[in-house]
Structure formats: C-alpha cells, structure tokens
C-alpha cells in the first residue's frame, strides 16, 4: 500500500499505481472501527469490479486480504462485502 486517503488506498503494481475503493465493504479496513486495519506499507490482495476511467480508474473492492503489515507480521484476514469476516493466521 503506497498511500491511504479516506475510503481509498493506492497500490503500486508493475503496470503502474492504481486506487482501490473500499467504500462498499461492510467493514472498512481504513477506518478506526473494527478489527482490521490497512496502513501504508502493508502488502494486500484486493479483488472486485475494475472501473476504467482514464486517470480516475479504480478497483471497487469486493474483498481485501492483508498479506503482511509494515512491521512484517504474518497475519491474514479476508473480508467480502455482505459476508462474515473470515480470519486465519499464517506463520512467517
């Protein structure tokens, strides 16, 4: 995660940076509520509906998985919109 701004975060990818919008998720991983937090420096996997609109292109997230945090913790938590949060731990 390269940057966090409101209900979006920016990912750096080999093809360039793009924004991920988490506003449709039941548990916003960018706010101060709930268990999951995504912060700058974290490694994540996100999926959803890709909306192409030139410089305003973004992925409307249906789910996000934390692969690791900036501190190197090896935890994973998956969440999908409208479904229960599913959590699992990984060892490094």
N, C-alpha and C positions, 0 to 999 in steps of 0.2 A: 504494500500500500504506500503510494507516494505522497498522497495528500488526503485530508478529510475536510469536508465542507458541508455542514447541515445534514441532509439526508443522502449525500453522495460521497463516494470516495474515488480516488483516481488510482488506476493500476498501470504500471509500466509493463509493456509487453514487447516482444521482439518486433512486432509490426507498428509499435508506437503506443503512446499513452491513451487510455480511454476511461470514461467515467462509468461508475456503477451506481445506480439509483436504488436505494433500499426502502423507499417510502411506502411500497406496497407490502413489505414484510410485517407480519404480526408483531414480532419482537425486533425493534430497530436496534441493530448491533452498534449504532453510532451514538445513541443517547445515553443518559446516565441511569436508566432504569433496566431492570432485568439482570441476567447473569452474564451474557456475552458482550464483549467489547471488542471492537476492531479499531486499532490505532495505527498511526503512521509507522511504517517499518514492518508490520505484520505480513505474513505470507498467507494468502487466501485463495480459495477456488470459488468462483461465483457462476451461476447459470441463470438463464431467464430469456427474455424477449429482447433481441438486439434491435434497437431503433436507429436507423441510419438517417442522419440529418446534417451532413457536412461536418462542420466544426462542433455542432451540438449533438453528435451521435452519442448514444449511451446504451448500457445494458440495464433494462428494467429487471432487477433481480427477483427471481422466484425462490432463490436459496443462496446461502453463503456458507462455506466451510472454512474455519480457521485451521490452517495447516501448522502454523507456528507463530509465536509472538516475537517482538523485537528482542526480548530478553532470552530467546532461544528455548522457551518452554515447549514441550512436545505434547500439546493437548489438541484435541479436535472436537468441534461441536458443529452439528449440522442443524439447519432450520429451513423449513419450507413454508411458504405462505399458506395459511389456513390449516396447517397440520401441527401436531405436537412437536416440541423441540426434542431432538434426538442427540444425546451426548455420548461420546466414547473417549477413552484416553489412549494415547499411543506412547510407546516408550521410545526414547531417542536412540 
